[in-house]
């Protein structure tokens, strides 16, 4: 078994989409083998999935239940207002940079509903004209980032203090420290 790549974020910044797909998949399979070693139905040990293989399934040898890797869908959004974009500093991760608003899609939600809810919860703002931008597998450990752009529709910024330490409007020619190339957040900020 190959060791995980030391810094996937740096790898994503220097490689193309097909290489990034292969390494994200390998890392997701590696983590899946480590995290889920037993069948959730009968408790029997699961055989490991081939990290370099193509079959994303692990059948339980005892009860036959087929297990698939978990993928957690998330939304990430570039909100635009008068030629500026909303960027925020997070409290718990990457606290030194400003990034786009992001969050997990909850059970029963559409991606568009999650966009509106996350923005409202974290900033108090309302948005309109939600448009799909792109996606990226983000194996930290198992997210699928669905990127959107949206237009500011109303409200004043009130940060959710357990999530954000700051948020503000920034013009493309005067950006604060932000995610590096290779992430969907960087693409939203520079290409959205």
N, C-alpha and C positions, 0 to 999 in steps of 0.2 A: 504494500500500500504506500502510495506517495504521501509525503508530508504536505500539510496545507501551505498554500502560498502565504508568506509572511504578511504582506500588506495588499489585500485585494483591491483596496481603493486606488492605490498607486498603479496596480496592474491594469485596472479598468481605464485609467487615464492614458495609458501608453499602448493599448492594444485595440484592435478593431472589434466590431460587434460579434462576429463569429467566434473569435478567440475568447471574448468575455463570456459568451453563452457557455462554451465548453468548460471554462474554469469555474463559473458560477454553479453549473450543474454538478461538477465534481465535488466542489466544496459542500453543496447541499446534500449530496449523497453521503459524503464523509461524516457530516454532522448527524445525519439521520441514522447512520449505523451506530454512532456513539450514544445518541439520545434514546432511541427506541430499540431496545434489545429483546423485548418480550411482547408476545401477542396480547393485545388489549382484550380479546375475547376469552382466551383460555389460560394465558400466563406462560405458555411454552416459549422457550428461546426461539428467536427468529434468526434465520441465516442472514448474514450480511449481504447487502446488495453490492454488486460489482461497481466500484467507483468509476471505472473507466467504461463501463457498459452502457447500453442504451435502454435497458428495461427498467422503468421506474416502479417496480413492484417487488414485494417480498411476501410470497405465500407462506402461511404458517404450516409447518410440516405436520402438526398435530390435528388442527381443526379445519384447515383449508382456507381460512379467512385470508383475503388478499389485502395487504397493507400498501398504501401509497404514501410518498413523502407529503408532509404538511406544507401548504403554501398559504401564507397570510396576506390577503390583499390590503394594500394601503393606497391612500390618495396623497398627492403632493400638488400644491397649487401655486401658480404665479398670479397674483391679484394686481390688476393695473388700474391706475387712477391718474389722469392728466399727465401721461408720459412717464410716470414713476411706477415702481413696483413695491409691494409690501414685503419686507423681509423681517425676520424675527430671530432673537437669540433664545435658545432653549436653556432650561434650568438644569436638566439632567445629563445631556450629552452634547458634545461639541460646543461647549459653552463659550468658546472664543470666537465663534463665527456667527454670521447672520445667514439664515437660510429661508427657503419657502415654507409656508405652513404645510404640515403633513400630519396624517393620523391613520389609524386602522379603520377599515370598513367594518361596521358592526353587523351582527346577524340580522338578516331581513332587510338591510339597506341596499339601495342602489349606489353605485359609485358617485353619481351626481348628488344624491342626498347626503352622502358622507362628506362631500366637498362643502356643501352649505353648512352642515352641522359642525364640522371641525373649525371652519372659519368663524362661525358665530360663537362657539364655545371658547376658542383660544383668543379671539380679538374683539368680539362684539360687533363685527361688521357683517353687512349683508352684501351678497354678490349676485350678478346676473350674467347672462351670456357665457355659460360654462361650456368650454370646448375641450375635447380630448386632444392631448399633445403627443403622447407617446408612453412607453413603459420601459421598465428595466427590472430584471431579476436582481435582488439585493440580498444575498445570502448571509445576512447578519441577524438571525440565522436563516430565516426562511420567508422573506417578504417578496411580494411582487408589487413594485411601485407603479401606480397608474397616475400619470402626470396630466394635469389640466391647466388651462388658463381661464381666468374669469375677470369680469369687470366689476369694479367697485360700484355698489348700488346704494349705499347709505350707512350711516352710523359713525361713531367715533371710536378710536382704538382704546380698548380697555383690555389689557393683557390678563389672561388667566394665570395667576401668579405661581401656581404649582406646575405649570407647563413652560411659561415664557418669562424671561427677565426683562425683555425690551422688544419693541416692534416699531417700525417706522417706514416711511415712504422714501425710496431712494431712486435717483435717476441712473440710467445705464452708464453714464460717464462719471459717476461719483459713488461707486459701490464700496461698502465696507468689506472687511474680511469675510469671505464666503466660501462655500464648498469648492474643492478643486475639481479640475477637469476629470471626466470619467464618470461622474455621477449624474443622474437625471436632474438633480437640483441645479447643477452647474449649467446643464443644457437649457433648463427652463429660464434661468437668469440671463443667459447670453443669447439664446436662440428663440425664446418664447415670445 
